[in-house]
Amino acid sequence: MNHHIHIVGGGLAGCEAAWQLARRGVRVRLSEMRGAGDTTPAHQTDQLAELVCSNSFRSDDDERNAVGLLHHEMRRLDSLVMRAAAKAAVPAGSALAVDRDVFSTEVERELAALPNLEIVRERVDELPDAGPTIIATGPLTADRLAQSIVAATGEDRLAFFDAIAPIVHRDSIDMSICWMASRWDKPSKLGGDARDYINCPMSKEQYEAFVQGLVDGEKIAFKQWEADTPYFEGCMPIEVMAERGPETLRFGPMKPVGLDDPRTGRWPYAVVQLRQDNKLGTLWNMVGFQTKLRHGEQTRLFRTIPGLENAEFARLGGLHRNTFLNSPLVLDRQLRLKEAPHIRFAGQVTGCEGYVESSAVGLLAGLMAHAELCGREWLGPPRSTAMGALLAHITGDAEADSFQPMNVNFGLFPPLHDVKKKQRKEAYTTRAKADFGEWIAARIMATDHAA
């Protein structure tokens, strides 16, 4: 099948871009190297849109949370990722979490049903010299293609480490010690009785011994070329947090507030939480426990957590090196490479961080490419929206000299100084929804006029 546009990378961003384009009648070639004899340090399957770290798309609250607002905006644009997530959702309090296998299968099923989309298992080693292209190879871009990108941009790539949290078999958890609850008994977005998390309580002595074990534990050694690579603050290995001070974890992933231990009626000194990882409820993810400890150390130390003494791990934590562009310097406002504007970039390789953000940038890249193929002027989302704020940050508003991966957050939005702090989050989302609605209406009018 001849194609109008070539998308390289079958992760979340590439799949979302392909979906937006193919459903609008564009012939798409989607290249994915996994399944053609290649893989990455983090992927375990050759499925499209595989989730390699957490199974959570984070908060689904579109009234007080920026990422929940991003969910809302993506749903209004019929996002494939949001569509598949709805079918694969598992209980996670007010968050949106999914069964990984169901999610990836659903994405692949939807894309395979599009007659003008060709999915090819192949490795692409060089940026193309011509033809509309979207590079969505993510933070684990293969070395040869990464070197081609570096040569084209004239800028050395930046890098950070991303760590993966362990997954525990549910039937190996001692529920006579642990209990089911969500923080502050906050109800699930899927309904139910606000008991979406497994909670493992720790006393002061147990916590202090655990923290010391993290600090002393044997860790994966750095390679020489990795020594100065910074971690991303939003996915910090738990042992790195422990090294920052003995109380750091109690104010981070192990905070006990809002969790009453039914055995005592009080908050424990610290808590380890696990979140459901698949629809069957047989696998549970250790929340915030991404790590670079060696596997033997993980098994030994994590089994000192009350309730996990006999834990069986479906997957232990890991560490991989992520790369991303200095996008404010090398990309234009439409995600095009300034030195080669027939090439767009999408997803985490642009310097956005997170599943949802990556998908949203892929969605936008698809819409931008469609407008260009149709000869229409691109009308971007307002900066007051989640999509507009994220896009503006990675394509020029951030400082190139200090550019780092960024999750969507209200700090990227135009400020509302005249609104009281307690009402500010709702004010941001209210303004964003109104402006996003007007943007969609303007897009529809522009499309109808062009037709």
N, C-alpha and C positions, 0 to 999 in steps of 0.2 A: 504493500500500500504506500503510495506516495504521500508525503506529509507536508502540511503547512508549517508546522513548528516541531522542533525536537526538544524534548524535556529529558534531562539527564539526572537520574536519581528517583528512586521509587519509595522514598520516605514520605512523611506526612505532607511536606510542602510540595513535593513533586506530584504526588497523587491528587492533592487539592487543586493545583494548577491545571493538571490534565483534565480533571472533572469539569472545572469551570469552562475550559476551552472546548472540549469535545461535545459537551451538551449544547454549546452554541454553534455547532456545525463545523468546527475547525478539525481538520485531520491531524492527529497527534501521534508522534512516535515517542513512547516512554521507555527509556533505557534504564535497566537496573542490573548492576554487576552481580549481585547475589543470585545464585541459581545458574551462573555461567562459570562456576569453578572458583569464584572469588568470595571473600567475606570480609568482615571487619573485626577488630578486637572485642566488640561489644555485642554484635548481633549473634543470635543463636539459630535463626531460621532464614529461609529465603523468601518469606512472605513480604508483600508490600506493606508499608506503614507499620512495621514491627516497632513495638514500644520497648526500648532497651533499658530504661531506668525505672522510674516509678510507673504505676498504672493509673496515676491520678492526673486529671486535667485541672485540678485545684478547684477553687471555689466556683460554685454555680450561682452565686448570689449576684444578680444583675442590678441590685439597688444600692449596694454599699461596697462593692468590690470591683476593681478594675478588670480582673481577669474574667469575672462573671459577666461584666458588661461586654467584654470581647466575645464571649460565648453568644450573648444575645445578638450582637451585630453579625456574627458569622451565620447564625441560624436564619437571620433575615435574608441572607444571600444564598440560602440553600447549600450550606457547606457540607461537603461529603464527610469530613471528619466529625462534625457535630451529628450528622445523620447516623453514621456508624456508631458513634459513642452512645447515642440514645438506645440503640438496639443491644449494645454490649454492656450497659450500665450495671454496676454492682453497688450494694449499699456502702455509703461513705459519708454519712452525716450530711452536711450542707455542701459537700464537694461532689464533683462528677468524677467517678472512677469507673474503670471498665475491666472486663475480662479481656486480657491481651489477645488471646487466640481468636475469640469471637470477633473482636474489633478488627483485627487484620484481615480475617476471612471475609468480613462484610465489606471492607474497603475494596478488596480484590474482586469480590463478586460484582459489585456495582460497576467497577471500571471495565471488567471483562465483558459486561453486557452492552457496552457502547460500541456500535459498529464502526465508527470512524476513529477508534483508539487502538493502536497496536502496541502491545507490551512485549518488549524484546529483552531477553536476558543476555546482556553484553557489557563489557567494560569499555568505557570511553576514556582514552588517555590524553587527548589533546582538545583544547578549545577549538571549535570549528572556525574556519576562515570566513564563512558567509552563511546566511540563512538564519531566520529567527530561532533563537535558542534560549531555553531557561535552564540554568545550572542550579540544581537543588540537591546537591550531593551531601549536604549536611556537614556537621562538624567532624565527620570521619572520612572526609574526602581522600580517595586513594592517592598515593604518593605521586604517581606520574601526572595525574590530572592536577593535583595541587601545585606541582612545579610549573605546569603550563599556565596556571592562574597567576602564580607569582611572576612569571616572565611577562605576562600580559599587563599586569597592573603596575609593574615597576616598583612595587612596595613589598617588603618582606611581610609574610603572614604573621599574625599574632596567634597565640595559643593559650589554652588554659586546660586544667584537668577537670574531668567530670567523673564522679564515682557512682557506683551502683549499689543499692541496698539489698540485703539478703531477703529471701522468701522462705517461710517456714510452713511445713505441713500442719494443718489445723489439728489433726488427731494426735499430734505429739505435744500439744500444749496442755499443761496441767490447769484445768479450769477450776480446781478446788482452791487455787491460789489467785488466778487471774479472774477478771470479771468483764462483762460486756457493758460498755457505756460510751456515750459521746460527751465531749466536754460541755459542761453546763446543761447536760441533757438536751442539747440542741437537736431538733428532729431531723430525720433524713429527708433529702429531696425526693426520695422514692417512697416516702411514707414510712410507717412503722413506729417503733416505740423508743427511738433515740438511743439505741444500743448497737451502734455500728462498728465500734472499735473494741478490740481485745486489749485490756490494760493489765500490765505487769507491775505491781507495786514494789518499791524499794525503800528500805529503811535508810537512815543516815549512814550507818556503817556499811551497808551493802553498796550504797551509791558511791561512797568515797573509795571503797576497794575497787569498784568497777572503773571509776575514772582513772585511778592509778594504773589499772591493768591496760587501759587504752593508751596511756602515755608510755608505759613500759613495753607494750606489745611489739612483736617483730613485724616490720612493715615492708612493703615492696620497695626495693631499692630504686633510686632514681638513675636513669641513664645520664651520661654526661651532658647530652644535648637537651635534657629535660630539666636540668637543675634550677634554672631561673624562671620556669613557666609558672605563672600565678594560678591559684585556684579561683573558680567563680564563687562569689560569696553566697549565691543562692543554692549551691549544691556542695557545701563544704563537708569533707570527710569528718566523721564523728570524732576521730582521734585528733584531728587538727583543732576542732572546737575545744576538746578537752585540754589541749596544750595551752589554750588561751587563759585558762584559770579554772579552779575547781568548781565554781558555781555556774560556769557558762552553759553547761548542758541543762541545768535546772531551770534556766530561763530560755531554753531553746527546745529541742525535740523531746526532752525528758521533763518538761514542766508539769507539775501535778495539779495546778489550779483547775477548779471546776470538775474534779473527778473524785467523788466520794467512794472510798473503799467500803463495800457493804459489810466487811468483817469488823470494821472499826467505826464506820460512820464519819470518818475524817479523811482529809486529803493525805496521801502518802508523802514521804519526803521527796520522792521522785517517781516517775512513771515511764515505762517503755510501752508505746502503743503499737499495735499491729492493725493494718487495714486490709480488708478482703481484697484478694487479687484476681479471683476468677468467679464466674457465676455459680459454680458448684459450692463455693465457700470452702474448698479444700486447701487453698493456698492463701497465705497471709503475709503481707509485706511489712517489714520492720520500718516504721515511719521515721524518716530523717536519719537512718542508720547507714547511709552510704559510707563506704570505707575503703581504705587501701591496706588494711591489715592482711597479712598472709592468711590463707585459708585455714591452716591448722590453728592459728591464733584466734580467728573468728569463732570457730567451733568451740574451742576451749572457753573463751571469755564470754561469749553470748549464752553459753549454758550455765553461767553463774547468775543469770537474770532469773529472779523468782518466777516460777511457772514455765521456764524454758530449760529446765535441768535435763530433760530428755528430748530436747528439740531435734527434729530431723529437718534438714535444710534442702529444699528443692533447688535453691540457687544461693551461693554465697556471694558476698559483695565483691566488687572489682573496681578497676581503675583504668580509664582510657584517656588519651590525649585528644582534645578537641581543637580544631582550627577554625578561624573565622577571618573575614576580610576587615580591613579598616574602611568600612563602608562610607563614612562621611567624606573620605578622601577620594575613593575610587569609583563610587557609584553616583549616578545622577538621581533626581527626584523620582524617576520612574524605574529605579532599580537596575538601570542599564549601566554597563561598564563604559566609563567615559572614553576609554581608548578603543573600544569596540562595541558600539551601541546596538549591534544586532544581537548581543548577548545580554540577557538579564540574569540576575541571581535571585534566589528565593530561599527562605527558610533560615535555619540556624547558621549557615555559612555567612549570612549577612551580618551577624552579630546580634540578632534577637535571641532570647533564651526562653526555653520552655516549649512543650508540645503545642499548646494553643497558639502561642505567638508565632512559632514556625509555620503552622498551618495557615494562620491569618495572612502572613506575608506571601505564602504560596498562592493563596486565593487572590490576593491583590495583584501578584505578578501575572496570574492568568487573565484577570480582567484588563490589566494594562496591555498585555499582548493582544488580546482580542480587539480592543479599541484601535490599536495600531494596525492590525491586519485589515480592519474595516475602514481605515482611513479617517477615523474619528479622533477628535481631540480628547485627550484623557482628562477626565474630571475627577480629581482625587477626593477622598473623604475629608471632611473638615478636621482640623487639628483638635477640635474639642471632642472628637469621638475617640474611642479606644484604638480603632484601626488607624485613624489619622495621626494620633499622637505617637503611636509606635513607629509608623512609617516615617514621620518627620524626624524622629530621633535618629534612626539608623541611616537616613539619607542626607543628613546635613546639619541638623540642629545640635547633635552631640559634638564635643570637642574631639577632633581627630587625634590629637596628641595623647589623650587619655581614654580613648574609646575602649569600652569593655562590654561584654554581653549584657543585655538588659531585659528583664521581664517587664511587661506592661504594668504601669502603676500610675496613680493619680499625680505623681510628681512630674510626669511628662505632659500633663494637660495644661492648657492656659489657666492661670490661677483665678480663683473666685475670692477676691479679697473682701468683698462686701457681705460675705456669708459667714455666719458664726461657725466655729470649728466643728461643733457637734452635728451641724446640719450639712457640712461641706460635702461629704461623700454622696449623700442623696442628691445634693445639688449638681454635682459633677455628672452623675448618671442621668438625671432628669434632662439636663442640658444636652448631653450626648445623644440621648434617644431622640429628642426633638430634631437636633441637627442631622442625625443619621437618617431619619425619616425624610427630611427635606432633600438630602443628598440622593437617596434612592429615587424619589419622585423626579428630581432633575435628571438623573441618569435615564429613567424610563422615557421622559419627554425627549431627551437628546437622541435616544435610540430610535424612537418612533419617527422623529423628524428626519434622521438620516435614512431610514427605510423608505 
